[in-house]
């Protein structure tokens, strides 16, 4: 957050990358369309830009983002501007809590997203061949066969298993 306050674009990119799935998931879980969820997502980050200097606890940024996303989502659900909910107190809190949510809690989701971010960052640091092997086998919705991987990187199919094992060891070192 401090780097964002200094106007560092890389810090903004990192912040958006880290929280985008969590923030986008809130309006989607509330039943909003993808376009509406995108609007909520954008509004949350516009509000963050506007309020960045007012946020006194950088360690509470995640909570602030989640709360803001819920308010923006509720505004869309109710068809009102976000400012209108501020005075609704207990009734508003109860209605916000009633938004259907059968997904993991925000804390659990954040932990999972942070783990995914760490893994993606570590995979990006691997050499090209290992990056291809790991991506094709583990990061696709359907894992590629050893034959497909072998064809892609230009080695024999029997070489994939030992190469995969070496790549996973490299990845493990990066994750430590």
Buried (B, 14 or more C-beta within 10 A) or exposed (E): BEEBEEEEEEBBEBBBEBBBBBBBBBBBBBEBEEEBBBBBBEBBBEBBEEEBEEEEEEEEBBEBBBBBBBBBBBBBBBEEEBEEBEEBEEEBEEBBEEBEEEEEEBEEBBEEBBEEBEBEEBBEEBEEBBBBBBBBBBBEEEEBEBEBBBEBBEBEEEBBEEBBEEBBEBBEEBEE
